[in-house]
Amino acid sequence: MKTLLHLVQADLAMFLRGRLALFWTFAFPLLMLVMQMALFGHDVKLGPVSLAMVDQDRSAISQAYQRHLQAGLRQQRSIAFNVLTPEQAADADFVLTIPPGFADNVDAGRSTLMDLRNGAGKRDNGGAAYDAAYGMLRGYSDAYNLSGLQGAPRVALPPPPAAPTASLDYRLFLVTGLAGLVILSTSLMGFAGPLVAAREGGMFRMYQLFPMPTGVVVAAWCLSRLVIVLLASLAMFFAAWAIYGVRISAGPGAIALAVGMLGLGSAAFLALGLLIAALTNSVAAATMLCNLLYFPLLFSGNLMIPLGGLPKALREAADCLPLNAMMASIRRALTVGMDWRSDAYSVLVLSLMLVVCLLLAVRRFTWMPRSQ
C-alpha cells in the first residue's frame, strides 16, 4: 500500500509538470464554462418545446383555432416551439386536446374548457421556459377569444400542468457536462498521450528495476488520474457556485451517488485511455486516435449542447453511449434522484467498458518502446 501511494504521488507530480495536460484538464473546461455561461447562462430552456394538438371536434371552428395558435407560435421568438401531429402526441412536452362540441359551444356563446396536459415525452426542462410555454398558449388563446367579439370567451385553458419537482436548468446542465468533459480530457489527452510518450522515451525502463508487480504501477497511474478528475470537477463546481451562483438542491445521499457515478465513469474512460496507450506505437498515433474519439464524443455526449432537438431515433441512439448514460444518471441524481431501474444500464455499460478495456490493455501492455 505504501508503494502504491508513493507511485500515485510521483505520477501526480509528473502530471503537474505537464503544461498540455494541465490545459486540457483544468484550463480548457474553465474556459468553456466562461464562454457557455456568457452565451447561454441566462437562458434556462434546454431545447424546443413540443406541442401536439389533438382535435376531437373536427370542425371548421376548431381548425381555425389551431391555425391561430400555430401562427402566433411561429411569430414569437422567445421560445422555440415544435408543433407535432396527433400521432406524435406520445413524444410531445404538451398535449392540447380540443374536446367534442367545441363548435356547438361557440355557436351557442358558451366557453369550452380545453384539455392541456404533459405529454409522455415531457423532458425535465422546468423553470421559466416551462412556464413561458403555458403562458404563450394562454396568451394566444386569449387573443383568439378577443377576435370573437362576443361576451363569453370561446376558449378556456386549465391551470398549467405541474412542472417537474426538481428541474435541471442550463447552468447545472453545463457544469455537470463540463465534469464529463474533464473526464474525457484527462483520460485521453492527459493520460493516453503522456503514457505513450513516457514509454517511447524509455522512462518506463526504470520501473522494471523495482520489485513491484506491473498491476501496482498501472493502478497508481489510474488512481492519480482519478484524483485529478475529482479535483478538477470540484474546482468546476466551486467556480460555478462562486461566479454564477449555481446551487445543488440534492441531499448528501444523492450527491454521493452522483460522485460514485462520476468515479465509475472516470475509471471506465481511464481504462479506455490505458488501452489506447497499450495499442498505439507512437505519440502521433495515440494523438490521432484520441482526437478521433474526443471530438465526436464532445459534441454527441450531451455535455454542453443539449440533444433534445435531435430526431427521436438519433437521440435514443446517443443515449445508449457510455458517456451519455453516465451524464444522464449524474443529472438525475442531482435533480429527481437516481432510480436503479433506469440507471442500471449506466452502471452496467460503464462496468463492462472498464473490465473489457482493462483486460485488453493488460494483454497488450509493455514497458519497452514498440520500436525495440
Secondary structure, DSSP 4 states (H G I P E B T S, - for coil): -HHHHHHHHHHHHHHHT-HHHHIIIIIHHHHHHHHHHHHHTT----SPEEEEEEESS-SHHHHHHHHHHHHHHHH--SS-EEEEPGGGGGG-SEEEEE-TTHHHHHHHT--EE-EEEE-TT--S--THHHHHHHHHHHHHHHHHHHTT-SSS-SEE-PSPPPPPSS---HHHHHHHHHHHHHHHIIIIIIIIHHHHHHHHTTGGGGGGGSS--HHHHHHHHHHHHHHHHHHHHHHHHHHHHHHH-------HHHHHHHHHHHHHHHHHHHHHHHHHHHH-SSHHHHHHHHHHHHHHHHHHSSSSS--TTS-HHHHHHHHTSHHHHHHHHHHHHHTT---HHHHHHHHHHHHHHHHHHHHHHHHH--SS-TT-
